[in-house]
Amino acid sequence: MGLFKILSFAFLLFLEIHARNDCSTAFCAKNPFEVRFPFQLFGQQQQNCSYPGFNLSCGSRGEKAVLSLPYSGDFWVRDINYLTQQIKLYDPNGCLPRRLFSLNLSSSPFMAGYSKNYTILSCPPEFARNSFKPVDCLSTHDSLVLATSSMNLARGLNMCSNIGMYTIPVPWPDDGGHTSDLNGDLRLMWIDPNCLGCESRGDACGFENSTSDQILCFSNPRGGKSRGLIIFKIVVLSVVIPAIFCTICISCVIFIVERRHTSSPENAVAPVEPAPDATAISGLDDSTIESYSKVVLGESRRIPGPNGATCPICLSDYHPKDTIRCIPLCEHCFHSECIDEWLRRHGTCPVCRNSPSPTRGANR
């Protein structure tokens, strides 16, 4: 009965592979991006097809994707970049600055790529709008609301009253010398689950199956619930499964006939050993990170090594006076704030995935 066991195992393995890849992509009516792992679109995808904290909905009218952040309310989703693990959010009511003052990401899986301290001022209406950029959705006919990251500018505006200081996520650093309308999209990133390797190869992550919390990389998981998938399931149920059972019966008959005419012992089937789990890479300590070289950019914004003009982590362009940190050996460079937080969690270069050498970093 050895052959019967092999065929049975192959049949069960086929069903398991089909089941664990049965996580379709989904869309909201007015969003061009697809929703897939680690996100889940409520009512359209199975619960095991998403990571905790990544639940989306299509809103009250079913048109646009909505992300609900604990303690911070609902935001509309502008875009999801699975390759860089970033999500862009905006306010449904068109006044993102008001939402930023009370933003709390502590109970969500998301983090801000870059944050800045802003002083919020209320100024008289005679302030020329061409001199300062007001926060329009907070301003009225009686007062202009200004937001600036420059303490000197905030102290110099004697005619304005200080509303307060807030730490606000921003897409990129500013030079601290001007006011901002704070109307750009809220850009957040996530670290866990880490699917950068799968996405860079054109694959995607997913749970091993509906009862497992182990994340695997699948080579072809991105098919939506299309007509082709439905036809495939019909073919499997009506043709493939009966064919497998017929093959098992025929094989059993052949096996019994052959056993009567031979005395050779049955070959043992070597058990299939499960692949060992990959060892998690721990992050680096602060002393090792601080040993890596840092450089403050000049007006030319010239960066040493094989680097471009954009930070690969926060996707923001470099500016003069930005502090840059470079990883030894591979010489890839990033914003110091971005790579420090990354190395504390991972300990590898986010571009080439190589582990930096603490010894060489200390000698630079």
SVG drawing of the C-alpha trace seen along z (x, -y; Angstrom):
<svg xmlns="http://www.w3.org/2000/svg" viewBox="-23 -94 63 108">
<polyline fill="none" stroke="black" stroke-width="0.4" points="0.0,0.0 3.1,-2.3 2.0,-3.7 -1.5,-4.5 0.0,-6.4 2.2,-8.4 -0.7,-9.3 -2.9,-10.2 -0.1,-12.5 0.2,-14.2 -3.6,-14.7 -3.7,-16.3 -0.7,-18.4 -2.4,-19.7 -5.5,-20.7 -3.4,-22.4 -1.5,-24.4 -4.7,-25.5 -6.3,-26.4 -3.4,-28.5 -3.2,-30.5 -6.9,-31.2 -6.5,-34.8 -7.8,-37.0 -7.1,-40.7 -10.0,-43.2 -10.8,-46.7 -13.0,-49.6 -14.9,-51.3 -12.9,-54.5 -9.4,-53.2 -6.9,-52.1 -4.8,-50.2 -5.4,-46.5 -6.0,-45.4 -4.1,-42.3 -2.0,-40.9 -1.2,-42.3 -4.4,-44.3 -7.9,-42.9 -11.0,-44.5 -13.9,-43.9 -16.7,-41.7 -14.7,-40.8 -11.7,-38.7 -11.2,-36.0 -10.0,-36.8 -6.9,-34.7 -5.8,-36.7 -4.8,-39.8 -2.3,-40.7 -3.7,-42.1 -4.3,-45.8 -4.5,-46.0 -8.3,-46.0 -9.8,-48.3 -13.4,-49.0 -14.9,-50.6 -16.7,-53.3 -20.4,-54.0 -20.9,-54.3 -18.5,-51.5 -16.3,-53.7 -13.1,-54.5 -10.9,-52.5 -11.0,-53.6 -8.4,-52.8 -9.6,-53.2 -6.7,-54.1 -7.3,-53.5 -7.7,-56.8 -7.5,-58.8 -10.6,-57.9 -11.1,-57.1 -8.8,-58.2 -9.2,-57.6 -6.5,-55.7 -4.8,-57.5 -2.4,-54.6 -0.6,-51.5 2.9,-50.8 3.6,-47.1 7.2,-47.3 8.2,-50.1 5.6,-49.1 4.1,-52.6 0.5,-53.8 -0.8,-57.4 -3.8,-58.7 -5.9,-61.9 -8.8,-63.4 -12.3,-62.7 -13.3,-66.2 -10.4,-67.9 -8.7,-69.2 -5.8,-66.9 -3.9,-69.5 -6.7,-69.4 -6.4,-65.6 -2.6,-65.7 -2.8,-67.6 -4.4,-64.6 -2.8,-61.8 -2.0,-58.7 -0.3,-55.8 0.6,-53.9 -2.0,-51.1 -1.6,-50.6 1.1,-48.7 2.0,-51.9 4.7,-54.5 5.7,-57.9 8.7,-57.9 9.6,-61.4 8.2,-63.8 8.7,-67.5 7.8,-69.8 5.5,-72.5 4.3,-75.6 0.7,-76.6 0.0,-80.4 -3.2,-82.4 -2.4,-85.7 -4.5,-88.8 -6.1,-88.9 -3.9,-91.8 -1.0,-89.4 -0.1,-89.3 -0.9,-85.9 1.9,-86.2 4.5,-86.5 3.3,-83.5 1.6,-80.3 -1.6,-79.8 -3.4,-76.6 -6.5,-77.4 -8.9,-74.9 -8.2,-76.2 -8.1,-80.0 -11.1,-82.3 -11.9,-85.8 -10.9,-87.0 -7.6,-85.1 -5.0,-83.3 -3.6,-80.0 0.1,-79.5 2.3,-76.4 6.1,-76.7 8.9,-74.4 11.2,-77.4 11.2,-78.5 12.9,-81.8 10.1,-82.6 7.4,-81.7 9.0,-84.0 9.4,-86.8 5.7,-87.0 4.8,-89.2 1.3,-89.9 0.4,-86.2 -0.8,-84.1 0.7,-80.7 -1.9,-77.9 0.5,-75.1 3.3,-72.8 2.6,-69.5 4.8,-66.7 3.5,-66.1 4.4,-63.4 5.6,-65.0 6.6,-63.5 10.0,-65.0 12.1,-67.4 11.9,-71.1 14.5,-73.9 12.6,-75.2 12.5,-78.8 8.9,-79.0 5.4,-78.2 3.6,-75.2 0.0,-74.5 0.4,-70.8 -1.9,-69.6 0.2,-66.9 -0.9,-63.3 -0.1,-61.5 2.5,-59.0 2.9,-56.0 5.0,-52.9 4.9,-49.5 7.8,-47.2 5.9,-44.0 5.1,-41.9 8.3,-42.3 7.5,-41.4 10.2,-43.5 12.1,-40.4 9.0,-38.8 7.8,-42.0 11.3,-42.8 11.2,-39.4 7.7,-40.0 6.1,-37.7 4.0,-38.4 3.5,-37.3 0.7,-35.4 -0.1,-33.0 0.9,-29.4 -2.8,-28.4 -6.0,-29.3 -4.8,-27.9 -1.2,-29.0 0.5,-32.4 3.6,-31.6 4.2,-33.9 5.5,-32.4 6.5,-33.9 4.3,-32.7 5.3,-32.8 1.9,-33.4 -0.6,-34.6 -1.9,-37.7 -4.9,-36.5 -8.2,-38.1 -11.5,-36.4 -11.8,-36.4 -13.7,-34.2 -10.5,-32.3 -10.2,-31.3 -13.8,-30.2 -13.3,-28.0 -10.2,-26.6 -12.0,-25.6 -14.8,-23.9 -12.2,-22.0 -10.5,-20.8 -13.7,-19.7 -15.2,-18.0 -12.1,-16.5 -8.9,-16.6 -10.3,-15.1 -12.1,-12.2 -9.0,-11.5 -6.9,-11.3 -9.2,-8.8 -9.2,-6.7 -5.4,-6.8 -5.3,-5.6 -7.6,-2.7 -5.6,-1.7 -2.3,-2.0 -3.6,0.2 -4.6,2.9 -1.2,2.7 0.6,2.9 -1.3,6.0 -0.6,7.8 3.1,6.9 3.5,8.0 2.3,11.5 5.0,11.9 8.0,10.5 9.6,11.1 11.5,7.9 10.8,5.9 8.8,2.7 10.9,-0.4 10.6,-2.6 9.5,-6.1 11.7,-8.7 9.7,-11.1 9.5,-14.6 11.4,-16.8 9.9,-20.2 12.1,-23.1 13.7,-24.7 12.4,-28.1 14.5,-31.0 16.3,-32.5 15.0,-36.0 17.6,-38.7 17.8,-40.9 18.5,-44.6 21.7,-46.4 22.5,-48.1 22.8,-51.9 26.6,-51.9 27.1,-49.9 24.7,-52.1 26.5,-55.3 29.8,-53.8 28.7,-54.1 29.8,-57.2 27.5,-60.3 27.8,-63.3 25.9,-66.6 25.0,-67.5 26.1,-70.7 24.4,-72.8 25.5,-70.3 23.7,-67.5 26.4,-65.1 26.3,-61.8 29.2,-59.3 28.9,-55.7 26.2,-54.1 23.4,-56.4 20.8,-58.5 19.1,-61.8 16.3,-60.1 16.3,-58.3 15.2,-54.6 13.3,-54.3 11.1,-57.5 11.3,-58.1 12.1,-61.8 14.7,-63.8 17.8,-64.9 18.2,-68.5 21.1,-70.7 22.0,-70.3 20.3,-66.9 22.2,-64.4 23.1,-61.2 24.4,-57.9 26.1,-55.4 26.3,-51.6 29.8,-50.0 30.8,-47.6 27.8,-48.3 28.1,-52.1 24.4,-52.7 23.3,-55.9 20.0,-57.1 18.5,-59.8 20.1,-59.3 16.7,-59.1 15.4,-56.6 18.3,-54.1 18.8,-54.3 15.2,-53.2 15.5,-50.5 18.8,-49.0 17.4,-48.8 14.7,-46.5 16.5,-44.5 20.3,-44.8 20.6,-44.6 20.8,-47.1 17.2,-47.7 18.6,-48.0 20.9,-45.1 19.9,-43.1 23.5,-42.5 24.6,-42.6 26.9,-45.6 30.3,-44.9 30.5,-46.5 34.3,-46.2 34.7,-48.2 32.0,-50.7 34.0,-51.5 37.1,-52.2 35.6,-54.7"/>
</svg>
